[in-house]
């Protein structure tokens, strides 16, 4: 139920233009990364754009296959050449990451406390967090950075709870991804 509510809160109004002043610059950097392999211009962590590039390619490929299947079965009169703009793609990606955070925070709460009610409270607080809902609507790297940070915390809590070194090592990898997405997370 929390996942459905979280999805609904985060996905309504995604097509509205100009929700965040940084979106045009981020969209330009994504286009540069797709074209040249990295964004150009001022200093900015390129990790977000490098992580997004293969996800974007996969999403476009899946959309192209679905559109072609619709064309072949007669549901449409021609395949859709331009599936969706990058702004909508990034916003949808942020919605998915923010909804996955509900699961991550449930796991984190459970790993820390071994209490189902405490885990449910953690997931519920994230589901209805107005800042998380707001940022899921933007085509910016903030949601991905928090997603990688939460993944890091879950993996480290798992490593502490079980003594398994893999949780710590994979947590370090996701901490690096978080830092590469937003420089402000360098404190990790």
N, C-alpha and C positions, 0 to 999 in steps of 0.2 A: 504494500500500500504506500509506504514512504517513497519507493522508487517511482511509482506512478504519479504521486503528488509532486515530487521533485521534478520529474520530466515536464509535467504540465506548467508548473511555475516558471521553469527556465526556458521553455520553448515557445511560449506565447509572445508574439510581437517581434519575432526575429527578422522579419522582412523590413522593418522600419529603418529608413536611411538615417545616417548621421547620429547614432546614439553616443558615440565616443569621439572626442577630437583627435585621438591618436590613430584611429582606424585608417584614414587615407595613407599615412606614412607606413603603417604595418602592411597594408595591402601592396604598396609599392615595393617594399622589401621582400614580400613573398614572391611577387612577380619576378624580381631580380634573382632571387634564389632559385626559382624554377628555371629561369633562363640561363643564369651564369654560375649557379652552384653556391652563391653566397650573396648576401645583401651588400650594397655599397653605401657610401656616405659616412655619416658620423659613427662614432663608436657605439655599438649596441650588441648585446649578446646574440649571436646568430644561431644558437642552439634551437630556439623555437622554430625558426624557419627551416632549418635542416631536418628537424623531426617531423614537421608538418609536410614537407615536400613528398616523401614516399606515401604518406597517408592520403594526401590529396590525389596523387597518381592512382592509387588503388581505388579510391572513391570514384574517380572519374571513369576508370575502367569498368567497375561494377555498374555504374549508371549507364555507361555506353552499352554494355551487354544487355541490361534490362530494357533499355530503349529499343535496341535492335530486336529483342524477343517480342516486344509489344508491336513493333512494325511487322515482323514476320507473321504474327498471329492475327493481324488486322485490327488491333486495338487503336493504332494511330496510322496516319497516312504517310508519315516519314519519320525516320529516326531523329531523335533530338540531338542536334550537333553541339549545342552549348548547354550542358546540364544545369549548371547553377553558377552564379558568380562567386568569386573567392570570398567576398564578405559573408555571404550566406553559408558557405562551406565552413569558414573559421568559426562562425557563431554556432553552427550545428555541432562542430567538434567540441567546442567549449561546453555546450549543453551536455553532451555525452560524458565528458570528463567530470563535470560537476555532479552529474547523477551517479557516476561510478564512485565519487568521493563519499556518497552516502554509505556505500558498502564498505569502503576503506575505513571510515570513521567508526562504523559498527565493529569491524574487526579490531581496530585499535583499542576501542573501549573495552572489548571483551578480553583482548590479550593483556591489558593492564590490570583489569579488575577481576576477571573470571566471573563477571556478573552480567547476565543477560539484560536485566533492567538498565544497568549503567551503559551497556553498549547501545541499547535502544535509545536512551537519552542522547548519547553522542550523535547518533544518526539523525535523530529528530531535530536536534539543534542545528545541524548543518542543512537539513532539508528546508527549514524555514528561515535560515539566515538571510536577511535582506541584501547584504553585501554580496554574498555568494550568488544569489539569484540575479542581482544586477550585473555582476561581472560575467556571468554565463551568456549574457546578451551581447557582449562586445567581441569584436574580432581582434583581441589583444592577447599577449602571452601570459597574462596574470593567472588565469584559471589553470593553464597547463603547469605553470610553476608550482602552484599550490597542490596540484594533483601529484606531481613528482615528490614534493615535500611530504605529503601524506603517505605516499607509497614508501618513502624512506622510513618514516616513523613506524609504519606497520611492520616492515621487514626487520627493523632494529628491535621492536618489541617482541617479535617472533623469536629473534636470535636470543634475546635476554631470557625469554620464557622457556625456550627449549634447549638452549646451549648449542644450537646448530650454527656453525660458522657461515654457512651459505646465506642465511638471512642477513648477517652483517655485511658480507661481501656484496650481495645484490643491493642492499641498502646504500652502500657506498656508491654503486653505479647510479642508482636513481638520485642520490644526492648530487652527483656530478651533472646529471641531466637537469636537475632543478637549478643548479648554479649556472649552467649554460643557457638556461631559459631566461633567468632574471639575475643580474649581477647582485642585487640586494640580498640574495640567498647565499652569498659567499661565506656567511658566518657559519654555515654547516661545516 
